[in-house]
Amino acid sequence: MAWTKPTLTEIACG
Amino acid sequence: MTPLIQPQDVPYLPRGVRLQGDHVRGIRVLQAPERAMQLDQIGEAILTELDGARSMAAIVAELAVRYNAPEDQIAGDVRDFLTGLIERRMVFVKDIT
């Protein structure tokens, strides 16, 4: 697979 | 974004923070005691390389070969990605002694 800018998504706990 | 990690720094996942696959939802998660982040494939590939021994520059060099992509681009993306996780205290940088 090609390189893409990594993303971060906050997961709301609780 | 002010970088919180330099190429020669050695990043690692602190105690209590771990990579986890969520098979129910089919997502990849970086799990910390009080928070969790959803990752994409690239983010997971970066964090899998954090062994607490190699510097960010060494990790970037390996990823550049694996993805056949310009090292400059990967270096910037990895630095920003890890800075975001350092801000959240989900990645630490080893003190150089």
Backbone of each chain as nested JSON, in Angstrom:
{
  "chains": [
    {"id": "A", "residues": [
      {"number": 1, "name": "MET", "atoms": {"N": [0.84, -1.197, 0.0], "CA": [0.0, 0.0, 0.0], "C": [0.874, 1.246, 0.0]}},
      {"number": 2, "name": "ALA", "atoms": {"N": [0.293, 2.34, -0.434], "CA": [1.05, 3.585, -0.535], "C": [1.05, 4.326, 0.793]}},
      {"number": 3, "name": "TRP", "atoms": {"N": [2.061, 5.163, 0.967], "CA": [2.145, 5.978, 2.175], "C": [1.121, 7.101, 2.107]}},
      {"number": 4, "name": "THR", "atoms": {"N": [0.383, 7.292, 3.184], "CA": [-0.506, 8.449, 3.31], "C": [-0.28, 9.034, 4.694]}},
      {"number": 5, "name": "LYS", "atoms": {"N": [-0.619, 10.305, 4.859], "CA": [-0.435, 10.942, 6.164], "C": [-1.323, 10.243, 7.179]}},
      {"number": 6, "name": "PRO", "atoms": {"N": [-0.744, 9.761, 8.287], "CA": [-1.561, 9.012, 9.253], "C": [-2.551, 9.914, 9.987]}},
      {"number": 7, "name": "THR", "atoms": {"N": [-3.705, 9.369, 10.284], "CA": [-4.73, 10.141, 10.997], "C": [-4.942, 9.551, 12.385]}},
      {"number": 8, "name": "LEU", "atoms": {"N": [-5.349, 10.403, 13.306], "CA": [-5.662, 9.99, 14.675], "C": [-7.074, 10.449, 14.985]}},
      {"number": 9, "name": "THR", "atoms": {"N": [-7.892, 9.55, 15.495], "CA": [-9.262, 9.915, 15.847], "C": [-9.501, 9.561, 17.302]}},
      {"number": 10, "name": "GLU", "atoms": {"N": [-9.893, 10.559, 18.072], "CA": [-10.161, 10.32, 19.492], "C": [-11.41, 9.453, 19.62]}},
      {"number": 11, "name": "ILE", "atoms": {"N": [-11.337, 8.423, 20.446], "CA": [-12.505, 7.593, 20.725], "C": [-13.032, 8.011, 22.086]}},
      {"number": 12, "name": "ALA", "atoms": {"N": [-14.282, 8.407, 22.129], "CA": [-14.857, 8.836, 23.402], "C": [-15.148, 7.609, 24.247]}},
      {"number": 13, "name": "CYS", "atoms": {"N": [-14.488, 7.514, 25.388], "CA": [-14.698, 6.374, 26.27], "C": [-15.849, 6.674, 27.218]}},
      {"number": 14, "name": "GLY", "atoms": {"N": [-16.632, 5.685, 27.536], "CA": [-17.669, 5.849, 28.538], "C": [-18.887, 6.577, 28.042]}}
    ]},
    {"id": "B", "residues": [
      {"number": 1, "name": "MET", "atoms": {"N": [2.39, 23.175, 14.234], "CA": [2.598, 22.225, 15.336], "C": [4.08, 22.215, 15.696]}},
      {"number": 2, "name": "THR", "atoms": {"N": [4.385, 22.513, 16.941], "CA": [5.773, 22.462, 17.387], "C": [6.169, 21.013, 17.618]}},
      {"number": 3, "name": "PRO", "atoms": {"N": [7.206, 20.539, 16.929], "CA": [7.595, 19.137, 17.118], "C": [8.054, 18.888, 18.552]}},
      {"number": 4, "name": "LEU", "atoms": {"N": [7.596, 17.793, 19.122], "CA": [8.018, 17.425, 20.473], "C": [9.014, 16.276, 20.426]}},
      {"number": 5, "name": "ILE", "atoms": {"N": [9.468, 15.946, 19.222], "CA": [10.417, 14.847, 19.075], "C": [11.368, 15.189, 17.939]}},
      {"number": 6, "name": "GLN", "atoms": {"N": [12.632, 14.882, 18.155], "CA": [13.666, 15.142, 17.155], "C": [14.101, 13.814, 16.532]}},
      {"number": 7, "name": "PRO", "atoms": {"N": [14.713, 13.889, 15.344], "CA": [15.078, 12.636, 14.659], "C": [15.904, 11.679, 15.511]}},
      {"number": 8, "name": "GLN", "atoms": {"N": [16.79, 12.217, 16.356], "CA": [17.667, 11.323, 17.128], "C": [16.979, 10.755, 18.371]}},
      {"number": 9, "name": "ASP", "atoms": {"N": [15.774, 11.251, 18.69], "CA": [15.065, 10.771, 19.878], "C": [14.527, 9.355, 19.671]}},
      {"number": 10, "name": "VAL", "atoms": {"N": [14.417, 8.624, 20.783], "CA": [13.902, 7.25, 20.747], "C": [12.5, 7.232, 21.363]}},
      {"number": 11, "name": "PRO", "atoms": {"N": [11.468, 7.056, 20.541], "CA": [10.101, 7.034, 21.07], "C": [9.712, 5.64, 21.557]}},
      {"number": 12, "name": "TYR", "atoms": {"N": [8.815, 5.59, 22.546], "CA": [8.327, 4.286, 23.01], "C": [6.934, 4.443, 23.606]}},
      {"number": 13, "name": "LEU", "atoms": {"N": [6.226, 3.329, 23.689], "CA": [4.904, 3.329, 24.318], "C": [5.096, 3.114, 25.813]}},
      {"number": 14, "name": "PRO", "atoms": {"N": [4.603, 4.029, 26.643], "CA": [4.785, 3.862, 28.085], "C": [3.941, 2.712, 28.629]}},
      {"number": 15, "name": "ARG", "atoms": {"N": [4.253, 2.32, 29.851], "CA": [3.488, 1.262, 30.519], "C": [2.001, 1.629, 30.524]}},
      {"number": 16, "name": "GLY", "atoms": {"N": [1.171, 0.682, 30.184], "CA": [-0.269, 0.941, 30.227], "C": [-0.843, 1.414, 28.906]}},
      {"number": 17, "name": "VAL", "atoms": {"N": [0.025, 1.711, 27.943], "CA": [-0.462, 2.102, 26.615], "C": [-0.133, 0.978, 25.652]}},
      {"number": 18, "name": "ARG", "atoms": {"N": [-1.142, 0.503, 24.925], "CA": [-0.865, -0.625, 24.031], "C": [-1.686, -0.531, 22.752]}},
      {"number": 19, "name": "LEU", "atoms": {"N": [-1.15, -1.193, 21.75], "CA": [-1.843, -1.302, 20.468], "C": [-2.832, -2.441, 20.564]}},
      {"number": 20, "name": "GLN", "atoms": {"N": [-4.01, -2.212, 20.051], "CA": [-5.037, -3.226, 20.181], "C": [-5.876, -3.249, 18.907]}},
      {"number": 21, "name": "GLY", "atoms": {"N": [-6.183, -4.441, 18.448], "CA": [-7.127, -4.542, 17.345], "C": [-8.515, -4.724, 17.926]}},
      {"number": 22, "name": "ASP", "atoms": {"N": [-9.466, -3.955, 17.448], "CA": [-10.853, -4.133, 17.878], "C": [-11.536, -4.933, 16.782]}},
      {"number": 23, "name": "HIS", "atoms": {"N": [-11.628, -6.247, 16.995], "CA": [-12.128, -7.111, 15.923], "C": [-13.621, -6.94, 15.71]}},
      {"number": 24, "name": "VAL", "atoms": {"N": [-14.324, -6.5, 16.743], "CA": [-15.773, -6.329, 16.607], "C": [-16.065, -5.232, 15.594]}},
      {"number": 25, "name": "ARG", "atoms": {"N": [-15.337, -4.107, 15.741], "CA": [-15.598, -2.983, 14.848], "C": [-14.598, -2.926, 13.7]}},
      {"number": 26, "name": "GLY", "atoms": {"N": [-13.605, -3.837, 13.729], "CA": [-12.633, -3.859, 12.647], "C": [-11.759, -2.63, 12.595]}},
      {"number": 27, "name": "ILE", "atoms": {"N": [-11.457, -2.049, 13.751], "CA": [-10.599, -0.87, 13.77], "C": [-9.366, -1.153, 14.611]}},
      {"number": 28, "name": "ARG", "atoms": {"N": [-8.357, -0.314, 14.435], "CA": [-7.129, -0.429, 15.21], "C": [-7.123, 0.681, 16.243]}},
      {"number": 29, "name": "VAL", "atoms": {"N": [-6.728, 0.329, 17.451], "CA": [-6.874, 1.269, 18.557], "C": [-5.571, 1.357, 19.339]}},
      {"number": 30, "name": "LEU", "atoms": {"N": [-5.209, 2.574, 19.723], "CA": [-4.145, 2.764, 20.698], "C": [-4.838, 3.041, 22.023]}},
      {"number": 31, "name": "GLN", "atoms": {"N": [-4.686, 2.099, 22.955], "CA": [-5.467, 2.126, 24.188], "C": [-4.594, 2.595, 25.346]}},
      {"number": 32, "name": "ALA", "atoms": {"N": [-5.038, 3.645, 26.032], "CA": [-4.375, 4.11, 27.242], "C": [-5.38, 3.994, 28.384]}},
      {"number": 33, "name": "PRO", "atoms": {"N": [-4.921, 4.12, 29.634], "CA": [-5.855, 3.909, 30.746], "C": [-7.11, 4.772, 30.672]}},
      {"number": 34, "name": "GLU", "atoms": {"N": [-6.996, 6.012, 30.235], "CA": [-8.176, 6.874, 30.295], "C": [-8.594, 7.411, 28.948]}},
      {"number": 35, "name": "ARG", "atoms": {"N": [-7.962, 6.938, 27.891], "CA": [-8.369, 7.424, 26.58], "C": [-7.95, 6.427, 25.524]}},
      {"number": 36, "name": "ALA", "atoms": {"N": [-8.556, 6.546, 24.363], "CA": [-8.203, 5.658, 23.265], "C": [-8.241, 6.458, 21.976]}},
      {"number": 37, "name": "MET", "atoms": {"N": [-7.368, 6.08, 21.049], "CA": [-7.325, 6.735, 19.75], "C": [-7.515, 5.679, 18.677]}},
      {"number": 38, "name": "GLN", "atoms": {"N": [-8.319, 6.021, 17.686], "CA": [-8.465, 5.121, 16.547], "C": [-7.363, 5.428, 15.547]}},
      {"number": 39, "name": "LEU", "atoms": {"N": [-6.717, 4.372, 15.055], "CA": [-5.595, 4.521, 14.133], "C": [-6.0, 4.075, 12.741]}},
      {"number": 40, "name": "ASP", "atoms": {"N": [-5.253, 4.535, 11.739], "CA": [-5.38, 3.936, 10.417], "C": [-4.177, 3.008, 10.202]}},
      {"number": 41, "name": "GLN", "atoms": {"N": [-4.11, 2.417, 9.017], "CA": [-3.052, 1.422, 8.777], "C": [-1.664, 2.017, 8.907]}},
      {"number": 42, "name": "ILE", "atoms": {"N": [-1.512, 3.259, 8.448], "CA": [-0.195, 3.895, 8.51], "C": [0.183, 4.168, 9.967]}},
      {"number": 43, "name": "GLY", "atoms": {"N": [-0.771, 4.663, 10.738], "CA": [-0.503, 4.932, 12.151], "C": [-0.102, 3.67, 12.883]}},
      {"number": 44, "name": "GLU", "atoms": {"N": [-0.799, 2.594, 12.581], "CA": [-0.459, 1.319, 13.218], "C": [0.938, 0.868, 12.792]}},
      {"number": 45, "name": "ALA", "atoms": {"N": [1.264, 1.063, 11.512], "CA": [2.586, 0.658, 11.019], "C": [3.685, 1.431, 11.743]}},
      {"number": 46, "name": "ILE", "atoms": {"N": [3.446, 2.715, 11.991], "CA": [4.448, 3.527, 12.699], "C": [4.616, 3.01, 14.125]}},
      {"number": 47, "name": "LEU", "atoms": {"N": [3.499, 2.829, 14.828], "CA": [3.583, 2.471, 16.248], "C": [4.14, 1.068, 16.445]}},
      {"number": 48, "name": "THR", "atoms": {"N": [3.926, 0.197, 15.468], "CA": [4.471, -1.16, 15.564], "C": [5.996, -1.129, 15.573]}},
      {"number": 49, "name": "GLU", "atoms": {"N": [6.561, -0.071, 14.992], "CA": [8.023, 0.028, 14.908], "C": [8.66, 0.589, 16.176]}},
      {"number": 50, "name": "LEU", "atoms": {"N": [7.832, 1.105, 17.098], "CA": [8.39, 1.705, 18.316], "C": [8.877, 0.597, 19.247]}},
      {"number": 51, "name": "ASP", "atoms": {"N": [10.189, 0.396, 19.294], "CA": [10.711, -0.68, 20.138], "C": [11.518, -0.141, 21.316]}},
      {"number": 52, "name": "GLY", "atoms": {"N": [11.552, 1.183, 21.468], "CA": [12.289, 1.744, 22.594], "C": [13.792, 1.669, 22.422]}},
      {"number": 53, "name": "ALA", "atoms": {"N": [14.233, 1.221, 21.251], "CA": [15.674, 1.101, 21.014], "C": [16.11, 1.962, 19.833]}},
      {"number": 54, "name": "ARG", "atoms": {"N": [15.252, 2.027, 18.814], "CA": [15.647, 2.752, 17.607], "C": [15.136, 4.187, 17.638]}},
      {"number": 55, "name": "SER", "atoms": {"N": [15.918, 5.073, 17.038], "CA": [15.533, 6.481, 16.976], "C": [14.436, 6.673, 15.934]}},
      {"number": 56, "name": "MET", "atoms": {"N": [13.78, 7.829, 16.023], "CA": [12.753, 8.144, 15.03], "C": [13.36, 8.144, 13.628]}},
      {"number": 57, "name": "ALA", "atoms": {"N": [14.593, 8.639, 13.489], "CA": [15.231, 8.678, 12.167], "C": [15.402, 7.271, 11.599]}},
      {"number": 58, "name": "ALA", "atoms": {"N": [15.773, 6.318, 12.456], "CA": [15.958, 4.939, 11.993], "C": [14.625, 4.333, 11.562]}},
      {"number": 59, "name": "ILE", "atoms": {"N": [13.573, 4.641, 12.32], "CA": [12.238, 4.129, 11.988], "C": [11.76, 4.735, 10.667]}},
      {"number": 60, "name": "VAL", "atoms": {"N": [11.995, 6.036, 10.497], "CA": [11.595, 6.72, 9.261], "C": [12.319, 6.106, 8.063]}},
      {"number": 61, "name": "ALA", "atoms": {"N": [13.609, 5.826, 8.224], "CA": [14.384, 5.258, 7.116], "C": [13.812, 3.908, 6.698]}},
      {"number": 62, "name": "GLU", "atoms": {"N": [13.431, 3.101, 7.685], "CA": [12.867, 1.79, 7.357], "C": [11.519, 1.92, 6.65]}},
      {"number": 63, "name": "LEU", "atoms": {"N": [10.687, 2.83, 7.149], "CA": [9.366, 3.014, 6.534], "C": [9.503, 3.548, 5.107]}},
      {"number": 64, "name": "ALA", "atoms": {"N": [10.51, 4.396, 4.871], "CA": [10.709, 4.964, 3.533], "C": [11.026, 3.857, 2.53]}},
      {"number": 65, "name": "VAL", "atoms": {"N": [11.82, 2.879, 2.974], "CA": [12.144, 1.752, 2.094], "C": [10.897, 0.895, 1.876]}},
      {"number": 66, "name": "ARG", "atoms": {"N": [10.191, 0.604, 2.983], "CA": [9.039, -0.299, 2.887], "C": [7.94, 0.281, 1.999]}},
      {"number": 67, "name": "TYR", "atoms": {"N": [7.718, 1.59, 2.114], "CA": [6.615, 2.208, 1.364], "C": [7.099, 2.867, 0.079]}},
      {"number": 68, "name": "ASN", "atoms": {"N": [8.409, 2.776, -0.167], "CA": [8.969, 3.356, -1.383], "C": [8.513, 4.801, -1.549]}},
      {"number": 69, "name": "ALA", "atoms": {"N": [8.672, 5.574, -0.483], "CA": [8.218, 6.966, -0.476], "C": [9.378, 7.861, -0.043]}},
      {"number": 70, "name": "PRO", "atoms": {"N": [9.312, 9.154, -0.391], "CA": [10.409, 10.066, -0.033], "C": [10.585, 10.161, 1.481]}},
      {"number": 71, "name": "GLU", "atoms": {"N": [11.831, 10.05, 1.922], "CA": [12.105, 10.066, 3.357], "C": [11.676, 11.386, 4.001]}},
      {"number": 72, "name": "ASP", "atoms": {"N": [11.821, 12.494, 3.263], "CA": [11.427, 13.803, 3.807], "C": [9.954, 13.827, 4.171]}},
      {"number": 73, "name": "GLN", "atoms": {"N": [9.144, 13.29, 3.273], "CA": [7.69, 13.293, 3.496], "C": [7.344, 12.432, 4.71]}},
      {"number": 74, "name": "ILE", "atoms": {"N": [7.938, 11.249, 4.775], "CA": [7.65, 10.337, 5.888], "C": [8.156, 10.941, 7.194]}},
      {"number": 75, "name": "ALA", "atoms": {"N": [9.322, 11.573, 7.156], "CA": [9.879, 12.166, 8.381], "C": [8.925, 13.21, 8.951]}},
      {"number": 76, "name": "GLY", "atoms": {"N": [8.368, 14.054, 8.089], "CA": [7.439, 15.088, 8.555], "C": [6.159, 14.487, 9.102]}},
      {"number": 77, "name": "ASP", "atoms": {"N": [5.628, 13.498, 8.392], "CA": [4.368, 12.876, 8.819], "C": [4.544, 12.13, 10.144]}},
      {"number": 78, "name": "VAL", "atoms": {"N": [5.652, 11.396, 10.27], "CA": [5.884, 10.628, 11.503], "C": [6.113, 11.582, 12.677]}},
      {"number": 79, "name": "ARG", "atoms": {"N": [6.862, 12.655, 12.423], "CA": [7.123, 13.633, 13.495], "C": [5.813, 14.25, 13.983]}},
      {"number": 80, "name": "ASP", "atoms": {"N": [4.936, 14.646, 13.055], "CA": [3.663, 15.257, 13.454], "C": [2.774, 14.245, 14.175]}},
      {"number": 81, "name": "PHE", "atoms": {"N": [2.748, 13.023, 13.658], "CA": [1.916, 11.964, 14.243], "C": [2.358, 11.674, 15.683]}},
      {"number": 82, "name": "LEU", "atoms": {"N": [3.669, 11.508, 15.872], "CA": [4.164, 11.197, 17.216], "C": [4.018, 12.395, 18.149]}},
      {"number": 83, "name": "THR", "atoms": {"N": [4.169, 13.611, 17.61], "CA": [3.983, 14.801, 18.447], "C": [2.556, 14.836, 19.004]}},
      {"number": 84, "name": "GLY", "atoms": {"N": [1.585, 14.491, 18.173], "CA": [0.195, 14.454, 18.636], "C": [-0.002, 13.455, 19.757]}},
      {"number": 85, "name": "LEU", "atoms": {"N": [0.711, 12.34, 19.694], "CA": [0.565, 11.311, 20.73], "C": [1.384, 11.655, 21.971]}},
      {"number": 86, "name": "ILE", "atoms": {"N": [2.494, 12.361, 21.783], "CA": [3.283, 12.806, 22.942], "C": [2.476, 13.839, 23.729]}},
      {"number": 87, "name": "GLU", "atoms": {"N": [1.783, 14.731, 23.005], "CA": [0.931, 15.73, 23.67], "C": [-0.128, 15.05, 24.523]}},
      {"number": 88, "name": "ARG", "atoms": {"N": [-0.602, 13.898, 24.065], "CA": [-1.647, 13.169, 24.807], "C": [-1.041, 12.206, 25.82]}},
      {"number": 89, "name": "ARG", "atoms": {"N": [0.269, 12.222, 25.955], "CA": [0.982, 11.34, 26.885], "C": [0.733, 9.869, 26.568]}},
      {"number": 90, "name": "MET", "atoms": {"N": [0.621, 9.562, 25.284], "CA": [0.445, 8.167, 24.87], "C": [1.724, 7.624, 24.243]}},
      {"number": 91, "name": "VAL", "atoms": {"N": [2.668, 8.512, 23.96], "CA": [4.004, 8.107, 23.519], "C": [4.995, 8.922, 24.337]}},
      {"number": 92, "name": "PHE", "atoms": {"N": [6.048, 8.268, 24.805], "CA": [7.103, 8.958, 25.539], "C": [8.371, 8.95, 24.695]}},
      {"number": 93, "name": "VAL", "atoms": {"N": [9.298, 9.83, 25.06], "CA": [10.602, 9.873, 24.404], "C": [11.651, 9.565, 25.459]}},
      {"number": 94, "name": "LYS", "atoms": {"N": [12.564, 8.674, 25.119], "CA": [13.594, 8.283, 26.086], "C": [14.515, 9.444, 26.391]}},
      {"number": 95, "name": "ASP", "atoms": {"N": [14.846, 9.591, 27.667], "CA": [15.859, 10.568, 28.048], "C": [17.202, 10.058, 27.566]}},
      {"number": 96, "name": "ILE", "atoms": {"N": [17.916, 10.908, 26.87], "CA": [19.246, 10.506, 26.425], "C": [20.212, 10.761, 27.565]}},
      {"number": 97, "name": "THR", "atoms": {"N": [20.819, 9.689, 28.05], "CA": [21.7, 9.844, 29.214], "C": [23.144, 9.72, 28.778]}}
    ]}
  ]
}
